[in-house]
Amino acid sequence: MKKIINFTPTGTQPTRENSFAPLLTNEIIDTVHEANEIGISMVHLHARDEDTLNNTYKKEVYQKIIEGIKKHCPELLICVSLTGRNFSELEKRTEVLQLRPDLGSLTMSSLNFPTGASINQPDMILALIKEMDKYGVQPEIECFDTGMLNYTNYLISKKILNPPYHINFILGNMYNGQCDFGTLSTIKSNRPSESFVCLGGIGSQQLKSTTYGLLDFDGVRIGLEDNLYFRNKEKTTNIELLNRLHRIMYQFDMTHYTSNELREKGYGNKLTNIR
């Protein structure tokens, strides 16, 4: 049994004070290299300004990260964040697509977080899809509740999104869906055909989401972007979380898809991955 491991090492919220997350370019590169040695299928990247450590959309920062990762992990599937949590303009959110990554994140609605909001209006979602299509980038569909899955299915019915569909469900945000049987049942009964669905969990719901993602879905999203703790509010590292995941997978007699195996299933940049 093979599962997808979507590695999310940084995110927008970790800081030096609240986490052990990699923030500088060289730290992100080293962490992804180490994670790849342990075993991941793809990486979901956020970038930070080298001087201030603030979130940045700048393609030149992403380029340094991607080039550094590719030196050691040339085949690794790379997803870049197009989040609306910090930058609202389409031009800023899509600048990184000029680098032709494999995937770009696509959140299927606006939503609240305890520290603010991520704004994704319908016109913005359609514009992001159009820009991704322009550069051959596959959407990494992000859903925080089943309403977002409903909109995903609507766009599929209109042939605005094309298969195969990579869908991440991120559960545990207090304003959205939780990792409970009702939510999981609705996801399973409404998932589109030709889709790969992975579960991620925020905070204490990461371990629960990981377990259900392995048992009932196609894989998991894991890393300090969503959860900073291992147990009892002990700050953890990406590698500790990843090692725990692999121990669980070993007990279930599971292994992970390689990036090339996912490419064979239709993952990756449609323009640069022509074989």
C-alpha positions in Angstrom: 0.0 0.0 0.0 1.4 3.3 -1.1 0.4 6.8 0.2 1.2 10.4 -0.6 3.3 12.3 1.9 2.9 16.1 1.3 5.6 17.8 3.4 4.8 21.3 4.6 7.9 22.6 6.5 7.4 26.3 7.0 3.9 27.9 6.5 3.0 31.5 7.2 2.6 31.5 11.0 5.8 29.9 12.5 8.3 32.3 14.0 11.7 32.0 15.8 9.8 32.4 19.1 7.0 29.9 18.7 8.7 27.1 16.6 11.7 25.3 15.3 10.5 25.8 11.7 13.0 26.6 8.9 12.6 30.2 7.9 15.7 31.2 6.0 16.3 29.9 2.5 19.3 27.7 3.5 17.3 26.3 6.4 14.4 25.3 4.2 16.7 23.7 1.7 18.5 21.7 4.4 15.2 20.6 6.0 13.7 19.4 2.6 16.9 17.5 1.8 16.8 15.7 5.1 13.0 15.0 4.8 13.6 13.6 1.3 16.2 11.2 2.7 13.5 10.0 5.2 10.9 9.8 2.5 8.4 12.3 1.1 6.4 12.5 -2.1 6.2 16.2 -2.6 7.0 19.5 -0.8 4.7 22.5 -0.2 6.8 25.7 0.1 6.4 29.1 1.7 9.1 31.7 1.4 10.4 34.3 3.8 12.4 37.5 3.3 16.0 36.9 4.2 16.3 40.0 6.3 13.0 40.4 8.1 11.8 36.7 8.0 8.4 38.1 7.0 6.4 36.1 4.4 7.2 37.0 0.8 5.8 36.3 -2.6 9.0 37.2 -4.5 9.9 34.8 -7.2 13.6 35.4 -6.7 13.4 34.1 -3.1 11.4 31.0 -4.2 13.9 30.5 -7.1 16.8 30.2 -4.6 14.8 27.7 -2.5 13.8 25.6 -5.5 17.2 25.6 -7.0 18.8 24.5 -3.7 16.3 21.7 -3.3 16.8 20.5 -6.9 20.6 20.1 -6.4 20.0 17.2 -4.0 16.4 16.2 -4.9 16.1 16.8 -8.7 13.0 14.7 -9.1 11.0 16.0 -6.1 7.6 17.4 -6.9 7.5 21.1 -5.7 4.3 23.0 -4.8 4.5 26.8 -4.1 2.0 28.7 -2.0 -0.3 31.2 -3.7 -2.0 32.1 -0.4 -4.1 35.1 0.0 -3.4 35.3 3.7 -0.7 38.0 3.4 -1.0 39.4 -0.2 -4.3 40.1 -1.9 -3.1 41.2 -5.4 -3.2 38.6 -8.2 0.1 39.8 -9.5 1.8 39.2 -6.2 0.1 35.9 -5.6 1.0 34.5 -9.0 4.5 35.9 -9.6 6.1 32.7 -8.5 4.3 30.8 -11.2 6.9 32.2 -13.7 9.3 29.6 -12.2 7.0 26.8 -13.5 6.8 24.8 -10.3 4.8 21.5 -10.4 1.9 22.6 -8.3 0.4 25.8 -6.8 -1.9 26.0 -3.8 -5.5 26.8 -4.5 -7.8 27.5 -1.5 -11.4 27.0 -2.5 -13.0 29.8 -0.5 -12.2 32.6 1.9 -11.8 31.6 5.5 -11.0 32.9 9.0 -8.1 31.9 11.2 -7.5 33.0 14.8 -5.0 35.6 13.7 -6.7 36.9 10.5 -8.4 35.9 7.3 -7.4 34.3 4.0 -9.4 36.0 1.2 -10.2 34.0 -1.8 -13.1 35.5 -3.7 -14.6 33.5 -6.6 -13.1 35.7 -9.3 -9.7 35.4 -7.6 -10.0 31.6 -7.6 -10.8 31.5 -11.3 -8.0 33.9 -12.0 -5.5 31.8 -10.1 -6.6 28.7 -12.1 -6.1 30.6 -15.4 -2.6 31.7 -14.4 -1.7 28.2 -13.3 -2.9 26.9 -16.7 -0.8 29.5 -18.5 2.4 28.1 -16.9 1.4 24.4 -16.8 1.0 24.3 -13.1 -1.3 21.8 -11.4 -3.6 23.1 -8.7 -3.0 21.8 -5.2 -6.6 22.1 -4.1 -7.0 23.1 -0.5 -10.3 22.5 1.4 -10.9 23.4 5.0 -14.5 22.2 5.0 -16.9 20.2 2.9 -18.4 23.4 1.4 -15.1 24.0 -0.4 -15.3 20.4 -1.8 -18.7 21.3 -3.1 -17.3 24.3 -5.0 -14.4 22.0 -6.2 -17.0 19.6 -7.7 -18.8 22.5 -9.3 -15.7 23.7 -11.1 -15.0 20.2 -12.2 -18.5 19.9 -13.7 -17.8 23.1 -15.6 -14.4 21.7 -16.8 -12.6 24.6 -15.2 -10.4 22.1 -13.2 -8.9 19.2 -15.1 -7.9 15.7 -13.8 -6.2 14.3 -11.9 -7.2 16.4 -9.0 -4.9 16.7 -6.0 -7.0 17.7 -2.9 -5.7 18.4 0.5 -8.3 18.6 3.3 -6.9 20.6 6.3 -9.0 19.9 9.3 -9.1 21.3 12.8 -9.4 25.1 12.2 -11.9 26.3 14.7 -13.9 28.1 11.9 -14.1 25.1 9.6 -14.3 21.3 9.4 -13.0 19.0 12.2 -11.5 15.6 11.9 -14.7 13.7 13.0 -16.6 10.8 11.4 -19.3 13.1 10.0 -16.9 15.3 8.1 -14.8 12.4 6.9 -17.9 10.5 5.7 -19.0 13.6 3.7 -15.6 13.9 2.1 -15.5 10.3 1.1 -19.0 10.3 -0.4 -18.4 13.5 -2.4 -14.8 13.2 -3.5 -14.6 13.4 -7.3 -13.4 10.6 -9.5 -9.8 10.8 -10.7 -8.8 12.5 -7.5 -6.2 11.9 -4.8 -7.3 13.1 -1.4 -4.9 13.7 1.5 -5.7 14.8 5.0 -3.8 17.3 7.1 -4.6 18.5 10.6 -4.1 21.7 12.5 -2.5 21.5 15.9 -3.7 18.6 18.0 -5.7 17.2 15.1 -2.7 16.5 13.0 -2.0 13.1 14.4 -5.7 12.1 14.1 -5.8 13.4 10.5 -2.6 11.6 9.7 -4.1 8.3 10.9 -7.3 8.6 9.0 -5.4 9.9 5.9 -3.5 6.7 5.9 -6.4 4.4 6.6 -9.2 5.8 4.5 -7.7 8.3 2.0 -4.7 8.6 -0.4 -2.2 10.1 2.0 -1.3 12.9 4.4 -0.1 16.5 4.6 2.4 16.9 7.5 4.8 19.5 8.9 5.2 22.5 11.0 3.0 24.7 8.8 0.0 23.1 10.5 1.3 21.8 13.8 4.2 23.0 16.1 3.9 20.4 18.8 4.6 16.7 19.3 2.8 16.1 22.6 1.9 18.1 25.7 2.7 21.3 24.0 6.3 20.3 23.5 7.7 22.2 20.5 8.8 19.7 17.8 10.7 19.6 14.5 9.6 18.7 11.0 11.9 15.6 11.2 10.3 14.4 14.4 6.9 14.6 12.9 8.0 12.9 9.8 9.7 10.1 11.6 6.6 9.5 13.7 4.6 9.3 10.4 6.9 6.7 9.0 6.7 4.6 12.2 2.9 4.6 11.9 3.2 3.7 8.2 5.5 0.8 9.0 3.0 -0.6 11.5 0.3 -0.4 8.8 2.7 -2.0 6.2 2.6 1.1 4.1 5.2 3.0 2.1 5.1 6.3 0.2 4.8 7.2 -3.4 7.9 8.7 -4.9 7.6 11.9 -7.0 8.2 10.0 -10.2 5.5 7.5 -9.4 3.1 10.4 -8.9 4.3 12.0 -12.2 3.3 8.7 -13.9 -0.2 9.2 -12.4 -0.5 12.7 -13.9 1.1 14.9 -11.2 3.3 17.8 -12.0 3.8 20.7 -14.4 2.0 19.9 -17.6 4.6 21.8 -19.8 7.9 20.8 -18.2 7.0 17.2 -17.4 6.2 16.1 -21.0 7.8 12.6 -21.5 
